[in-house]
Every structure is written in C-alpha cells, then in structure tokens.
Amino acid sequence: MPAGTRIVLDGSDDAVLARVVSDALDRELAYVAREGRSDVDPASFLAISGGGANGAYGAGLLTAWGELGTRPEFKVVTGVSTGALTAPFAFLGQAYDRQLEHFYTDITTSDIMVSRGLLVGLFSDSFYDSAPLLQTIRNVLTPDFVAAIAREYRDKGRLLVVATTNLDIQAGILWNLGAIAASDHPRRAELIARILLASASIPGAFPPVMIDLEADGERFQEMNVDGGTVAQVVLYPPSISRSSGQVFGDRNRQAFQDRQRRLYVIRNSRPGGDFETVDRSTLKIIERALATLISTQGLGDLYQLYLLAQRDGIDYNVAYIPQSFTGKPREPFDQMYMRSLYQVGRETMLKGTPWHKYPPGYDPVPINRRTPA
C-alpha cells in the first residue's frame, strides 16, 4: 500500500500525517487551478463518533442536511466504530444518501451479528460472530463505490479516514481509505471492508480483525478492534501543530494557514446517562461499567476536539442526540429503535437546531466574570 496508508496515533507518525495533508493540498490546488480559480475554498471537516445502533441519529441528520442543500463537500471525513460505517457515505455526498438511509433503517440484528452462545463466547474471542456485518459492508463496497472514493482522493485531495485500535501496540490507528481505494492493489476493496469491520468490532462482543501487514521483508498480523477503545471521535492527534507543517512548500503553507476551517462533530449519543436498575451479576455489572466508561470517554473526546479547534482557529460545531429522546432498543440493533432515532436526527436538522458551539456541560463564561449569586 502507498506510504501514509496507516498512521499510528502515538505521535511517532506525525510527520507522515503532515505529508499526507500536504500531498492532499497539492492535489486540491491542482484541481482548483484546473477549475480556473486561484484560491481554495474554506475547508469543512466532519468527525463522526461511535455509538452502535445510535449511528442512525447521525445518518438522519446527514440526509436531512443534504435535502436542505447546505451540507458542504467535506475536505476531511473521519469515523470511529459506527461512525466509520457512516463516513464513506458522508464522504461521497448526497448522491449516496439513499444508501446511507437503507444502511441504518432497513438492516436488523441478523444483518450485523450471530450469537455464538454463552459458553462458546466465554472461551473464544467474542460472544457474537460478525460475519454478517462483514458481508453487509462488502455489499456496499462495489467497484463503482470504491472508484468514487478513489476519484475524490486522487482528483480533489479529499481525505476519508477511519480509526481502529491496535491491541498489540495499545494505540489508535488512522487508516487513509482514499489512498487504499486509489491504489492498484487487487484486494483494496476487501482491505477497506476489513478495516471498517475492525473499527466497529466492539471487544468481547465481536471478534478482533486480524490485518495482514508486511514490513522490512517480514509478514505478520495485527489485532485490530473498535476504534472507540482509544477515542470515540477523532480528527487529528493533538501533537500535530504548525511545526509539523515544515513539509509544506511556501504556497501550500500559506493556503494551509490562511484558509477558513470549520469542524462539524456528530456524537451518536446523549450527553447524559440513562437510568437503569443493574442486576447484581458479573456480566451485567461489567456491561454497565463499560457503557459508563464509553459514555464519559466520549464526552472527554468532545472536549479534546474543542481544545484542538480553539488552538488551531477552527470553528467548532457539535451535534448530539437530544435528551428528549428516551427510546431504548430491545436488542443490539433494533430496527424500530433505529428508524425512530433516524427520524429524530432528520427532524433536528430540519428544525435548524442540531449544532452547539460548545461541548455538553461547558460554560464559556470565566468564573471571575460571573455575577455573584
């Protein structure tokens, strides 16, 4: 695969990521020149979080946004877990909204997973088999679909990136799907499918995805699982800064620093907790504790992106499931639940009230400027 296909999120690949961005800007500037323009347009970034079946919210929000005619062509789209499954549709634009709607309103639990049984689950690598989800993803990644991703990457310099977690090195991995799609590798579609599966493979629920790699003449496999194990939503690592832009030429550096940038974050979750009486059993306690950890981690990730946006002069916008939605699924991918949540996403966008300028619970007024009680 091309250099810059796989980027480790531990700071060691910051120069590689900066080169990916610089090369993408080269292609964008060339595209702008072919269009007879001299300057690049403002850049819009989209980061889509994990959330399992709650990804239906983000899908509804995106399709309604497309109908309004105000959804931008995103310079960068990133996705984690269910957000990784949404990201390719969002990247390709409104022409693929019908497929996105189908993905989150017509599928059922049987299209995603098959139970292995409690005993098998306890003594193997997961409680469920994710083969149905892999086949569902493969059905989406037709030659035309992959070719469309490749064109946007190659011709316009747009980036489609999803995150997995590499358990062998305990670090997040960014996968540059556009570079994979634009390569001439005969198994590029299958690799994209396995990366998307890995990003959505909840540890314990789904088996890890082993991805074949070759380095320094040696072949080996890396164990990849849900990207949400490291972060529920990503854009780029905080260690990336303007000093990383030393790879830019003068024109690129100016274009990179001067253009207006806007970040849209879709958090496929409610900001608060859900009350539930927890049974005093080991599995139920572990399940509830992990759900709590994921929820609070996701909130922290929103704050990290807000800090990143403030540092780098990016306009920050975040959408999340409103507290007024109180529905609960009867099974992991309850079709009726997903259809209901899909409509909530659509209605929120059509009403013009999806975006918030601050993360949930953040008060921008400094303490020393508040009026005494």
N, C-alpha and C positions, 0 to 999 in steps of 0.2 A: 504494500500500500504506500501511497505518497507520504512524504515527511509531513508531520503535523496532523496526521490522522488521529493519533491517540495522544492525549495530553494529560499528564499526571498532575493532580491538584495539590501538590505538596510544596510548590514553589520552585521545584527543580526544572520545570518546563516553561517557565515564564518567558524566556527568550524565544522558545518555539511558538508559543501562543502569539507573542508580539509579531513574529514573522508571518504567521497565518493571517493576522489582521492587516499587516502591511501589504501582503500579496493580494488580499481581497480588495483593499483600497486601490491598488494598481489596476485591477480588473474593472472596478467601478469607475475610475477616472477614464479609462479607455472607452467604456460604454458611454459615459457622458459625452466624451469627445465625438463618438460616432453619431450621437443624437444632436450634435451641433450646439451643445451647451458648454459653458466654461466652468461652472461650479457645481458641486454635488448638492443634492437636496438635504434638508435636515434628516437626521437618522433616527428611526424609531426602533427600539428593542422590545422584544416580547419574551418574558420569562414565565413559564407555566409550571406550577408546582405539582407534587404528588397528591394523592387523595383517594385512590382506588375508584370506586363507583362514583365518588363525588366529582370526578372529571367531567361528568355530564353537565355540571354547572358551567365550567369553562367553555365547553362545546356550545351550549346555548348562548352564552354571552358573545362568542365569536361569530356565530352565524347571524345573530341579530345585528351585530356591528357591521357585518358585511352588507346586510339589507339596507342599513341606514346610509351606506355609501361613504362612510367616514373612516373606515378601517384602513390604516396605511399599509403600504408594502414594506414589511419589516426588513431592516438591514440585517438583523440577527434574531433568530428564534432559538430559545433554549427550552429543554424539557426534562423533567425528572419523573420517573415512575409513570403514572397515568398521564402526566404532562408530556412525557416522551412520546406516548402514543398519539397525543393530540398535535404535537409540534409539526410533523410533516404536513398535515392538512393546513394548519395555520400558515406555514411557510409558503405553500403553493397558492394560497389565496382563495378568493370567493368561489372560483370555479369548482373547488373541491368541498364546498360546504355541505352539499347533499351527502357525500360520503362520510363526512365528519358526523353529521346528524345520525346517519344509519349506524355508525360505529358505537354511538352512545345511547341509542333509543331502541334499536332492534335486536341487539345481542342479549343473551341470557347467561346465567352462570355456567351452563353447559358449554357455551362457546369459549369460556375462559379456563375452566378447571374441572378436574375429575377427582373425586376423593379417593385416596389410597387406603382409607380405613385407619383407625386409631393405632392399632398395633404396628402396622407397616410404617405409618408416619413416624412413630416414636423411634423405630430402629432403622430408618433410612434417612434421606436428606430432606424430606418435606412431607407434609400431610396431604398435599394435592399434587396432581400431575398437571403441568402447564402446557402439555402438547396441544390442547385445543386452542389456547391463546396463540401459540406459535403459528398454527395453521391459519388462524384469523388474520394475523399480521401478514403472513405470506400472501394471502388472498388480496390484500391491499397493495402490496408491492409488485404490481405488474411492471413489465418492461417500460410501458409509457410513463408510469408514475415515477419510477427511478430515473428515467431520462429527463423528466421535467425538473426533478431536484438538481440533476447534474447541470442542466442549462442555466438555472438561476445562479448556481455557484460559479460556473465557468464564465458565463457571459456578463453577469452583473456584479459579481463579487459578493453575493449574499451568502450568509452563513447559517447553516442548520446544525445545531449542536445538542446532543443529549448526554446525560451523565449516568454512569453506573458507579458501583462501589467495588473495588478490587479487594477482596478479603485477604489475599496473600500478602499485600503490602499495606493494608489498612488505610487506603487513600481513595478519594474520588477520582474518576477518570472522565475527561471530556472526550467525546467521540465526534469528529468532524464528518458528519454524514454526507455533506456535499462533496468532500474530497473522495470519499469512498464511491459515491454514485458516479462521479466523473472519471473514475479510474477505468482501466480496461480489464480489471480482474474478472474472470469468468464467474466468480461466486460473490460478486459485490452485493447483489440483492439478498442473498442468504446471510451474509455478514451483517447487513443492516437489520435484517429481521431478528437475528440472534442478539444484537446489541439492544434493540428495542425491547425484546423479551427480557433481557438481563436487567434493564433499567426498571422494569415493572415486576421483577421477581422478589416478592417480599420474603425475607429469610424465614425459614421454617414453614411458611405456607406453600411457597413454590420452590422447586429445586434450583440450585445455583446454575448459572450458564457458564460452561467452560469454553473459553475463546482461544483458538489456536493462534500462537504467535511464533515468530522466528526472529532471533536477534543474535548477532555475532556467530552465525552459522549453526545455532542450536534451535531446535524446535521444542516448544513446551506449551502448556495450557495455563491460563489464568482463570481463577474462580471469580466470577462477577455476579453481583446481586443488585437489588434495588438501590438506585442512586440516592433514595431518601435515607439510607443508612448513614450517609455523611451529611447531606443537605437536602431539605425539601424543595428548595428552589435555588437556581444558580444563574449568574450572568458571567462574571469572570472573577478570578481569585483576587482578594484584596491586596495581595503582594504585587500585582500588576500596577504600575504607575507610569507617569510620564517618562521616568528614567528608562523604562522598558522600551520606550519609543525610539531608542537610539538606532534601531534598524530602519527607521523611516528616512527616505530622501527628503530634501527640502520641501518639494511640492506636497508630498504625502504628509509630512509633519504639519504643514500649515493647514491642509484640508482636515486632518485629524483633530487638530486643536481648536480650529475656528468654527466648525460646523455645530449647529444646534443639535442636541440629543435629548431624546425623550424615552423613558423607560416605563413600560406597562407590565405589571406583575399580576398574574391571575393565581390567587391562592384558593385551591379547591378544598376549602374547609371553612367552618365557622370559627370566629376568633375566640370564642369562649368554650367552656367544657359542656358536656351533656351529662345530666344526672342519670345514674343507673345504679340500682342496688346490686352489688357484686357478690356472687356466691363465694363461699369460703372453700374454694377448691384450687389446687395448684395451677391448673391450666387457665382458669378464669382470672385468677389474680395476676398471673404473668401477662395474659392478653390485655387486661385493663391497664396494667402498668406500662406496657409497651405503647398502647394507644395514647396514654397521657404523655409519655416521653416524646412521641412523634408530634403531638399537638403543640407542646411547648417548644420543641426544637424548631418547628415550622414558624412559630411566632418570632423566635430569635433570628431566623434566616431573613425574615422581612425587615427586621431592624438592621441587620448587616447590609442588606441591599440599600436601605435608606441612607446609611452612613456612607456607603460607596458612592451613591448618587450625589450626596452633598459634597463629598470630597472632589468629585470629578466634574461637577457642574452639569449634572444630568437631571432633567425634570422627572420627578418620581410620581408614579401613579399606581395604586394598588386596588384590586377588587377582590372581595371575598364573599362567601355565602352569607346572606343576611341572617341575623339572629331570629328573624320572624319565621324562617323555615325550620320546622321542628320534626319533619318526617324522619322515619327510621327504616332502614332496609330489613326485610325479613330473612334475607340470605345475602352472601357476599356481593353478588351483582344482580340485585333485584330489579327486573326490568321496569316495573311500575314506579319504583323509587327513582330510578334514573330518568325516566320520562318526566316525572314531576319536577325533579331538580333541573333538568334541561329547560323546562318552561320557566322556572324561576330565573335562570341565567338570561334567557331571552327577555323576559319582562323587565328585569333590572336594567338591561341595556336600552331597551326601547323607551323606558321612562326617563333615560338620561341621567341615572343616579348610580352608576357602578363604581366610579373612581373616587378614591380617597387620597389626599395629599400626604398623609402620614400613616405609619403602621398602626394597627389597632392598639388602643390604650395609651398612645403617645400624646402628651400635651406640649405643644411647642412654646408655650409661654414660660420663660425662666422663672424660677421660684422667687428670686429677688425682685421681680417686676409684678408679682401678683398682689391684688388688693387684699389687705388683711381682712380676715373674717370679722 
